[in-house]
Amino acid sequence: MELTAAARELARYKLDSVGVQEVRWDKGGTGRAGDYIFFYGKGNENHQLGTGLLYTTEQYQQLRQ
């Protein structure tokens, strides 16, 4: 699923955060999609077993404090 589509679904269901399994992106990092920030970590060398978290930007600001 595309990150922006996932953010739309989270907003539709009024979810503030969600965990994502099997993220297959290289390395680790962050990305933005609408009002959400996506944090993800690298899985194994076969691009398996990666994990990510989507937070609202409001929650992200609270976590940083």
Secondary structure, DSSP 8 states (H G I E B T S, - for coil): --HHHHHHHHHHTT-SEEEEEEE--SS-EEEEETTEEEEE----TTS-SEEEEEEEHHHHHHHH-
